[in-house]
Amino acid sequence: MGFRDVKRSKSAKDTRIIAIINQKGGVGKSTTAVNLAAALGEQGRKTLIVDFDPQGNSTSGFGIEKEDLDHCIYDALLNDVPAESLVLDTNCKKVFVIPATIQLAGAEIELVSAIARETRLKDLLEPIQDDFDFIFIDCPPSLGLLTINALTAADSVLIPIQCEYYALEGVTKLLESMKMVKSRLNKGLDTYGVLMTMYDSRTSLSNQVVEEVQSYFGDKAFKTLIPRTVKISEAPSFGEPVITYAPQNKGAKAYMNLAKEVIKRA
């Protein structure tokens, strides 16, 4: 079944294009992209993940074998392959992926001399965006041209922040980059929400980070906290989101709650 055969939610409004971004690695960007998409799919929202990280973790997180792919997002960015031919079905209902492979690592350099280099992703998503309720762009852990493309294509950003020491370090730089893109390339860019990940209620450090983030971001901080659990870490090695791998796990339940918050803000 092609992605156009699956209907959008009747209650949804406009498509929301959300870049999941933090230039720090290991904060849960891909984990959030995969699990939030799966949770939204469970709640009837047709969702697309654009894997925009050369590591391709959102691709493999659904059990897609990267070495078997003929094309990936790189080909759309630089070889004019239409995005609709890249959309893959997943093992989760109403969830689709445009995959990435390590080939995407070269795009950062090749885009430097490209015409309209900052708007390549925006242009390629336009023909398909109305087919989805949500589109998530899983960004690389850097503030290079790929991330600039994601910020230009998105209407808002979701920032995962790990509940660990130096959690807010680098977020200031990210907000500066957002401000620059907003003033020059995408006037409507906004913060959709800030998500605290790898939360451990037993440690005072985790609770301190939550307080700091809530104080800094106010109502932009999601109420849902994503806990640190073994099942969330295990699920990608089985090519599944935790939502389907261990639906009763507290991590799966947290992502289901997050999906409700995301729908409420749409």
Phi, psi and chi 1 to 4 in degrees:
 res  aa     phi    psi   chi1   chi2   chi3   chi4
   1 MET       -  130.6 -176.6 -173.1  -76.0      -
   2 GLY   -79.4  161.4      -      -      -      -
   3 PHE   -64.6  -24.1   72.9   93.2      -      -
   4 ARG   -77.7  -11.1  -70.0 -148.5  158.0  106.5
   5 ASP   -83.5  -12.6  -61.8  -41.9      -      -
   6 VAL   -95.7  128.5  176.9      -      -      -
   7 LYS   -82.9  150.3  -59.7  -62.6  177.9 -157.2
   8 ARG   -74.8  167.2  -72.2 -175.1   56.3  174.4
   9 SER   -69.5  135.6  164.3      -      -      -
  10 LYS   -68.1  -27.6  -73.3  177.4 -176.2  170.4
  11 SER   -87.0   -7.9   61.5      -      -      -
  12 ALA   -74.5  152.5      -      -      -      -
  13 LYS   -96.0 -128.6  -58.8  168.7 -167.3  169.1
  14 ASP   -73.7  157.6  -65.2  -25.2      -      -
  15 THR   -62.4  133.9  -56.3      -      -      -
  16 ARG  -103.1  123.9  -64.0  -53.7  -54.5 -107.0
  17 ILE  -106.9  113.5  -55.7  177.3      -      -
  18 ILE  -121.5  122.0  -57.9  170.1      -      -
  19 ALA   -86.1  125.7      -      -      -      -
  20 ILE   -94.3  112.5  -59.7  179.2      -      -
  21 ILE  -141.9  139.5 -177.9  169.8      -      -
  22 ASN  -169.6  126.5 -169.9  -33.4      -      -
  23 GLN   -72.7   -8.8   77.2  -93.1   32.4      -
  24 LYS   -81.2  138.9  -75.1  178.1   79.3  172.3
  25 GLY   -83.9  162.4      -      -      -      -
  26 GLY    72.8   21.7      -      -      -      -
  27 VAL   -99.7   -3.3  -61.2      -      -      -
  28 GLY   101.7   26.4      -      -      -      -
  29 LYS   -64.2  -55.8  -74.1 -171.3  -64.8  -69.3
  30 SER   -67.4  -38.8  -60.8      -      -      -
  31 THR   -58.3  -42.3  -59.5      -      -      -
  32 THR   -69.8  -42.8  -65.8      -      -      -
  33 ALA   -56.6  -50.1      -      -      -      -
  34 VAL   -66.2  -48.6  167.4      -      -      -
  35 ASN   -76.3  -35.6  -73.4  -66.9      -      -
  36 LEU   -68.1  -40.9  177.8   52.9      -      -
  37 ALA   -60.8  -44.7      -      -      -      -
  38 ALA   -63.0  -40.4      -      -      -      -
  39 ALA   -67.2  -39.1      -      -      -      -
  40 LEU   -66.8  -38.8  -73.8  165.6      -      -
  41 GLY   -60.1  -41.6      -      -      -      -
  42 GLU   -61.0  -29.7  -74.6  -72.2  -34.7      -
  43 GLN   -97.4   20.3  -67.1  177.1   45.8      -
  44 GLY    84.5    8.5      -      -      -      -
  45 ARG   -97.5  122.3  -64.2  -41.7 -165.6  -95.5
  46 LYS   -74.6  121.4 -172.5  179.4  175.1 -174.8
  47 THR  -130.1  139.7  -54.6      -      -      -
  48 LEU  -118.5  133.3  171.8   70.3      -      -
  49 ILE  -104.5  126.6  -62.8  178.8      -      -
  50 VAL   -98.7  107.6  179.7      -      -      -
  51 ASP   -77.1  109.8 -165.4  -15.8      -      -
  52 PHE  -115.8   20.7 -142.1   46.8      -      -
  53 ASP  -114.6  125.1 -175.3  -15.2      -      -
  54 PRO   -55.8  -22.1  -25.5   33.5      -      -
  55 GLN   -68.4  -23.5  -66.4  175.3   83.8      -
  56 GLY    65.3   32.0      -      -      -      -
  57 ASN   -69.2  -31.8  -69.8  -23.1      -      -
  58 SER   -69.7  -29.2  -76.5      -      -      -
  59 THR   -69.7  -53.2  -58.6      -      -      -
  60 SER   -70.4  -22.4   54.8      -      -      -
  61 GLY   -63.7  -17.2      -      -      -      -
  62 PHE  -106.7   14.9  -75.0  104.4      -      -
  63 GLY    77.5   16.1      -      -      -      -
  64 ILE   -82.7  125.7  -64.0  164.4      -      -
  65 GLU   -81.1  110.2  -61.1  -70.6  -14.8      -
  66 LYS   -64.2  -34.6  -71.4  176.9  -81.8 -167.1
  67 GLU   -69.5  -15.1   52.8  -84.8   11.9      -
  68 ASP   -90.2   -4.7  -65.7  -17.4      -      -
  69 LEU   -81.3  137.1  -62.8  172.0      -      -
  70 ASP   -82.4  -34.7  -66.4  -34.5      -      -
  71 HIS  -138.5  157.8  -62.1  -67.6      -      -
  72 CYS  -144.1 -173.3   75.9      -      -      -
  73 ILE   -57.1  -28.0 -171.9   71.4      -      -
  74 TYR   -55.1  -43.6  169.9   89.6      -      -
  75 ASP   -66.7  -31.0  -60.8  -69.0      -      -
  76 ALA   -72.5  -40.7      -      -      -      -
  77 LEU   -67.4  -41.4  -81.7  178.8      -      -
  78 LEU  -117.9  -15.6  -72.0  148.5      -      -
  79 ASN  -119.7   13.4  -62.0  -29.6      -      -
  80 ASP    59.1   26.9  -62.9  -36.4      -      -
  81 VAL   -73.3  127.3  171.4      -      -      -
  82 PRO   -64.1  141.3   15.8  -23.2      -      -
  83 ALA   -58.9  -35.1      -      -      -      -
  84 GLU   -63.6  -25.3   62.3 -171.3   73.8      -
  85 SER   -80.9   -7.2   68.7      -      -      -
  86 LEU  -101.3  -11.3  -60.8  174.0      -      -
  87 VAL   -71.3  122.1  177.5      -      -      -
  88 LEU  -109.0  145.9  -59.0  178.8      -      -
  89 ASP   -73.7  158.1 -154.8  -12.9      -      -
  90 THR  -126.0 -179.4   71.5      -      -      -
  91 ASN   -83.5    9.7   47.5   18.6      -      -
  92 CYS  -116.6  138.9  -66.2      -      -      -
  93 LYS   -66.5  138.8   61.7 -178.2  177.0 -173.4
  94 LYS    64.4   17.0  -67.2 -155.0  166.8 -165.2
  95 VAL  -118.2  131.1 -179.5      -      -      -
  96 PHE  -130.4  159.0  -60.6   83.9      -      -
  97 VAL  -135.6  137.3  175.5      -      -      -
  98 ILE   -98.7  114.1  -67.2 -178.8      -      -
  99 PRO   -79.1  163.5   30.0  -34.0      -      -
 100 ALA  -127.9  150.0      -      -      -      -
 101 THR  -129.9  177.6   65.9      -      -      -
 102 ILE   -61.0  -19.5 -165.0   63.1      -      -
 103 GLN   -55.3  -30.2 -164.2  178.4   11.5      -
 104 LEU   -62.7  -22.6 -174.9   59.7      -      -
 105 ALA   -58.4  -32.0      -      -      -      -
 106 GLY   -74.2  -18.5      -      -      -      -
 107 ALA   -64.1  -34.4      -      -      -      -
 108 GLU   -54.7  -41.5 -160.8   82.0   61.2      -
 109 ILE   -80.3  -44.4  -62.5  159.0      -      -
 110 GLU   -66.9  -27.5  -67.5  174.2   63.8      -
 111 LEU   -72.3  -21.3  -80.9  170.0      -      -
 112 VAL   -53.3  -41.6  169.4      -      -      -
 113 SER   -98.2    5.5   56.6      -      -      -
 114 ALA   -79.4  147.3      -      -      -      -
 115 ILE   -70.7  140.5  -64.8  165.9      -      -
 116 ALA    50.8   46.6      -      -      -      -
 117 ARG   -64.1  -29.8   61.5 -173.7 -175.8 -179.5
 118 GLU   -79.7  -16.9  -65.4   95.7  -10.7      -
 119 THR  -110.7   12.4   59.5      -      -      -
 120 ARG   -58.6  -47.1  -72.7  -67.5  177.0  104.4
 121 LEU   -67.6  -43.4 -178.6   60.1      -      -
 122 LYS   -55.7  -46.9  178.5 -178.0  169.7   67.5
 123 ASP   -64.5  -39.1  -66.1  -17.1      -      -
 124 LEU   -78.0  -22.2   74.6   90.5      -      -
 125 LEU   -82.8  -23.3  -72.5  179.0      -      -
 126 GLU   -53.3  -43.7  -92.3  175.9    5.8      -
 127 PRO   -67.7  -17.3  -17.2   30.1      -      -
 128 ILE  -116.4   -8.2   62.0  167.9      -      -
 129 GLN   -63.4  -32.7   66.8 -174.3   49.1      -
 130 ASP   -70.7   -8.1  -70.3  -16.5      -      -
 131 ASP   -80.2   -8.6  -71.9  -69.9      -      -
 132 PHE  -125.7  154.0  -61.0   94.0      -      -
 133 ASP   -80.1  -43.0  -62.3  -47.4      -      -
 134 PHE  -132.5  140.2  -71.1   94.6      -      -
 135 ILE  -124.5  122.8  -63.2  175.8      -      -
 136 PHE  -107.5  132.3  -67.6  110.8      -      -
 137 ILE  -105.6  113.3  -53.4  167.8      -      -
 138 ASP   -85.8  104.9 -178.2   13.5      -      -
 139 CYS   -84.5  154.9  -63.1      -      -      -
 140 PRO   -73.1  159.8   25.1  -31.2      -      -
 141 PRO   -81.3   65.3   28.2  -31.4      -      -
 142 SER  -161.1  171.8   69.7      -      -      -
 143 LEU  -116.9   41.1  -67.0  174.2      -      -
 144 GLY   -87.5 -160.4      -      -      -      -
 145 LEU   -66.2  -31.7  -99.8  176.7      -      -
 146 LEU   -64.2  -44.6  -71.2  177.0      -      -
 147 THR   -66.8  -38.2  -60.9      -      -      -
 148 ILE   -60.4  -41.0  -61.0  -63.9      -      -
 149 ASN   -60.8  -42.4  -99.9  -91.8      -      -
 150 ALA   -64.6  -43.0      -      -      -      -
 151 LEU   -67.5  -29.7  -69.8  173.7      -      -
 152 THR   -75.6  -33.6  -55.0      -      -      -
 153 ALA   -81.0  -27.5      -      -      -      -
 154 ALA   -83.3  157.2      -      -      -      -
 155 ASP   -96.0  -15.7   52.5   61.1      -      -
 156 SER  -160.1  170.7   54.0      -      -      -
 157 VAL  -124.6  148.3  -59.6      -      -      -
 158 LEU  -116.3  123.5 -169.7  159.1      -      -
 159 ILE  -110.4  109.3  -53.7  169.6      -      -
 160 PRO   -80.4  135.7   -2.4   18.1      -      -
 161 ILE  -127.6  124.2  -65.0 -179.9      -      -
 162 GLN   -74.3  137.2 -169.3  177.1   -1.4      -
 163 CYS   -79.3   65.8  -69.4      -      -      -
 164 GLU  -139.8  172.4  -64.8 -149.3  -20.2      -
 165 TYR   -56.1  145.1 -158.5   56.0      -      -
 166 TYR    64.5   23.1  -64.3  133.9      -      -
 167 ALA   -56.0  -42.1      -      -      -      -
 168 LEU   -86.8   -5.2  -73.8  168.6      -      -
 169 GLU   -64.8  129.8 -168.8 -178.4   74.4      -
 170 GLY    93.8  -22.1      -      -      -      -
 171 VAL   -65.3  -34.2  173.2      -      -      -
 172 THR   -60.4  -43.4  -44.7      -      -      -
 173 LYS   -63.1  -40.7 -176.7   73.5 -179.6  159.3
 174 LEU   -62.1  -44.5  167.5   59.8      -      -
 175 LEU   -64.7  -33.3  -64.3  174.3      -      -
 176 GLU   -65.3  -43.0  -78.3  171.6   15.4      -
 177 SER   -62.9  -40.9  -63.4      -      -      -
 178 MET   -60.8  -42.2  -79.8  178.4   60.4      -
 179 LYS   -62.3  -41.3 -163.2  173.2  175.6 -176.7
 180 MET   -64.4  -45.6 -178.7  -86.9  -71.7      -
 181 VAL   -64.3  -39.9  170.6      -      -      -
 182 LYS   -62.3  -42.2 -173.9  167.8 -177.0  167.1
 183 SER   -74.7  -30.2   65.2      -      -      -
 184 ARG  -106.9  -31.5  -61.2 -179.0 -171.6  177.3
 185 LEU  -125.6  -26.3  -63.7  163.0      -      -
 186 ASN  -150.7   84.1 -176.1   -0.3      -      -
 187 LYS   -60.9  -24.9  -59.6 -125.2 -178.4  -60.5
 188 GLY   -88.2   -0.3      -      -      -      -
 189 LEU   -61.7  133.3 -172.6   65.3      -      -
 190 ASP  -142.5  167.2 -166.3   14.3      -      -
 191 THR   -91.3  116.9  -57.9      -      -      -
 192 TYR   -75.8  -40.4 -160.4   80.8      -      -
 193 GLY   178.5  159.8      -      -      -      -
 194 VAL  -116.8  127.0  177.2      -      -      -
 195 LEU  -115.7  126.1  175.0   68.2      -      -
 196 MET   -91.1  124.9  -78.2  154.8  -75.6      -
 197 THR  -115.1  164.7   62.6      -      -      -
 198 MET    54.7   41.9  -56.8  178.0 -154.6      -
 199 TYR   -80.5  133.3  172.5   69.5      -      -
 200 ASP  -125.4  105.7 -174.4  -14.7      -      -
 201 SER   -63.6  -16.5   59.8      -      -      -
 202 ARG   -79.5  -15.9  -62.0  166.5  -59.7  178.6
 203 THR  -103.2  140.3   68.7      -      -      -
 204 SER   -68.6  -28.7   55.9      -      -      -
 205 LEU   -62.2  -47.1  178.0   59.4      -      -
 206 SER   -57.1  -46.4  -93.9      -      -      -
 207 ASN   -67.0  -33.5  -69.3  -51.4      -      -
 208 GLN   -66.8  -42.8 -169.5 -178.0  -30.5      -
 209 VAL   -63.0  -42.8  171.4      -      -      -
 210 VAL   -58.0  -46.0  168.7      -      -      -
 211 GLU   -60.9  -44.5  -80.2  176.9   31.1      -
 212 GLU   -61.4  -47.2  -84.0 -177.8   33.1      -
 213 VAL   -65.3  -43.8  169.9      -      -      -
 214 GLN   -65.2  -36.3  -72.4  175.4  -19.5      -
 215 SER   -67.5  -40.3  167.3      -      -      -
 216 TYR   -74.5  -43.9 -170.5   84.9      -      -
 217 PHE  -100.8  -10.7  -72.1  100.9      -      -
 218 GLY    59.7 -133.1      -      -      -      -
 219 ASP   -75.2   -1.5   61.1    3.5      -      -
 220 LYS   -73.8  -21.2  -70.1  -69.7 -175.4 -174.5
 221 ALA   -75.6  127.6      -      -      -      -
 222 PHE   -66.3  145.6  -73.3  110.0      -      -
 223 LYS   -71.3  -33.2  -70.5 -176.2  173.9   64.0
 224 THR   -68.2  132.2  -58.0      -      -      -
 225 LEU  -110.1  132.0  -53.0  174.8      -      -
 226 ILE   -89.4  116.4  -55.7  -60.0      -      -
 227 PRO   -76.3  158.6   29.3  -33.8      -      -
 228 ARG   -81.8  114.6 -174.9 -173.1  -73.1  -80.9
 229 THR  -136.6  151.4   78.1      -      -      -
 230 VAL   -64.4  -39.0  172.5      -      -      -
 231 LYS   -63.1  -38.6  -66.0  -65.0 -175.6 -169.1
 232 ILE   -61.9  -40.8  -72.2  179.0      -      -
 233 SER   -70.5  -34.5  -54.9      -      -      -
 234 GLU   -74.3  -37.9  -86.0 -180.0    2.0      -
 235 ALA   -50.5  -45.0      -      -      -      -
 236 PRO   -59.2  -31.1  -22.5   32.9      -      -
 237 SER   -70.1  -15.2   62.1      -      -      -
 238 PHE  -101.0    4.9  -69.1   88.8      -      -
 239 GLY    66.5   33.3      -      -      -      -
 240 GLU  -138.3  151.7  -75.1 -172.2   68.0      -
 241 PRO   -71.5  158.1   -8.5   21.9      -      -
 242 VAL   -64.4  -24.9   73.1      -      -      -
 243 ILE   -55.6  -38.7  -58.6  -67.0      -      -
 244 THR  -100.2  -28.8   56.1      -      -      -
 245 TYR   -70.5  -42.5  173.5   66.4      -      -
 246 ALA  -146.8   72.3      -      -      -      -
 247 PRO   -59.1  -23.5   13.0  -23.6      -      -
 248 GLN   -89.8   -5.3  -64.1  -51.7  -49.1      -
 249 ASN   -66.4  148.4  179.6 -101.3      -      -
 250 LYS   -64.4  -25.8   62.6 -179.1  179.8  178.7
 251 GLY   -68.2  -42.3      -      -      -      -
 252 ALA   -63.1  -42.8      -      -      -      -
 253 LYS   -65.3  -36.5  -70.7  175.0  179.6  175.5
 254 ALA   -63.9  -43.1      -      -      -      -
 255 TYR   -67.8  -31.8  -85.6  111.7      -      -
 256 MET   -65.6  -39.7  -70.3  -61.7  -78.5      -
 257 ASN   -66.9  -39.3  -72.4  -25.7      -      -
 258 LEU   -61.6  -41.9  175.8   64.1      -      -
 259 ALA   -58.0  -39.5      -      -      -      -
 260 LYS   -63.5  -40.5  -71.8  171.3 -172.5  168.2
 261 GLU   -65.1  -41.6  -83.9 -163.6   76.5      -
 262 VAL   -63.5  -42.9  165.5      -      -      -
 263 ILE   -62.7  -41.0  -70.4  168.5      -      -
 264 LYS   -62.0  -35.1 -152.0  170.1  179.9 -178.6
 265 ARG   -82.5  -13.7  -67.1 -172.6 -174.9 -167.1
 266 ALA   -64.3      -      -      -      -      -
